[in-house]
Amino acid sequence: MKANAPLSRRAFLQRSAAATGVLAAASLPGGAAEPAARMLIGSQLYGWSQYYARDGKNAYEQVDEVLSALRDAGYDYAEGSLDIGNPANNAAFAEKLRGKGLRPVSLYTGGRLHDDRAEETVERMLQAAKVCQAAGFTVINCDPDSAGREKTDDELKRQVTMLKLLGGGLKQLGMRLGIHHHTPAMRSGAREFHYNFRQSAAGTVDFCYDVHWVYRGGVAPMDALNEYGQRVVSWHLRQSRDQIWWEDLDTGDIDYVAVAAFAKKHQLAPLYTVELALEEGTKVTRSVVENHARSLKFVKQVFAA
């Protein structure tokens, strides 16, 4: 991979987990039934790695600079990756966050939950989660790994069994599980997306609502809220214009005013993570710091209105 090539999500997870806790992340209790006392706004660190790569830099080596920028912009937390291989790194990252005036809130992870080693994967996740809980994290956002094709019915059944096991284990720790979805789960009329929820129960298997990925997968944002909104425990926020990711969070293809009105009416968990990822066609005219400052202002104006 070239020095300035954007990292894939998988590469991000692998490298961030190996960065001695540098990119793991953040704390907020709650869910739809027990909304937090106040709104918290954070930043997903994946997008920072892309911006840094454009300049030939490694965000993992500059994490102190990133966290300082987030603090100075007024963010509450940063979300990075759950380190399953070396759980102590999650605690180290929590201390790094606190040292910068931020707080531990949520962590993001993948995981092969559909194969014959899935139970072992869940056990390792829960062992890491014990360290995370002690360090102050309260939400684990999990995007089950793709199979490289559509999963079979048996694989989906196994995956949901593992999600229940993971969610139940996190619940015992006083944490919440939010399921995140990318394009593979949205194929064939969002078959996997719906299966994960319809074959599990709210309160154990809940929703990290990445509004744009669900929208891109063919499910209208308000339809997803009407069916699964009560399960939202965290959010990932991104915008596009003409279907191409926009450089900051602003007006565009997704009507965030309507989304925010629903969230407020139904008192959904106010844990909002800005994720300014880049793709081919994204026009970058400002610095990563300025785009995050603008995005923070947008979230406050729209979701706190």
Phi, psi and omega in degrees: 000133179293155184300327184255015178278137180294140179283145169287164178300318181297316179296322177301313181298317182295315183285323181291326179292335181269000187266038176044050175081004184296320182238071172236190178191197238275181193217126172193125175283167165128190183169189184296326184283333182229077183297149180293159181296327179214160179289137173242138181237128181231184179228134174278129189283349179303315180298324177299322180296326178291315179298316180295321180297326178300330180262013179072024181247162179250114183297333181291334178270352183239025188296327177299320178295318179297313182294324177296320179296320179294316177300313183294331179283342179107012178287157180267330186202170171234143176248124175236215190250140174294125176266105181276325183290327180223081187305331181299336179296331178294319177294321179297322179290322177302319178293324178296319177299311181298324179295339178260009180081013176257178182230150173286133182225293186223157177230149182247142178209157166261203177152132178279099185255006184250353185258184186282359175249015185298322182296322176297321178299315180297319179300319179292321177299316182290326175296318177293325182295330178299319178293319180298316180298317179296332180276351176113352178289146181231348180231131171248120177262120186239126172250100181307138182301148174286155174266001183082005180194178174292138180286147178287168177300320180294321179293320177294321178298315178297319181299315180294322176301320180288324177296321176296318179296315179294312180297320178295320178294320177294321179299321178297332178276356184082020179249173179234147176254125174244123179273129180252153183227137170248187186307316183305324181284350184260002181289160177053055179068034179060042184303307182291320178307308182290321182300316181305321183274316187289340179257016179220175185246143173300145181095340175244310176245105185245196200235118162268102189274099171272097191301318185286321179296322178293317177300314180295332180280359174103005177256122181297137182309318181286331176295318178297321179292318181297326182270323188234007185303325182293350182259000182292124174244346178198163182231148164241129187240129179208158180231159172221160170228130186054037174074005178252133182306130180273155187287338175225175179270114187206194174291157181170217185295327181264132178275087182288341176296316178293319178300314182294323179297320178295315181300319180290315182300320185261008176053050178286156184305121184271059178246095190253117181252115176284131178228100185265069179282157181246150174217173178302126181103344177294126180268116181255113182243352182228169179286162178299325180293314181295320180294326177287324177296317179295320181293322177299316179299319180296314180300316180296318182292322187271312187275341178260003183293000000 
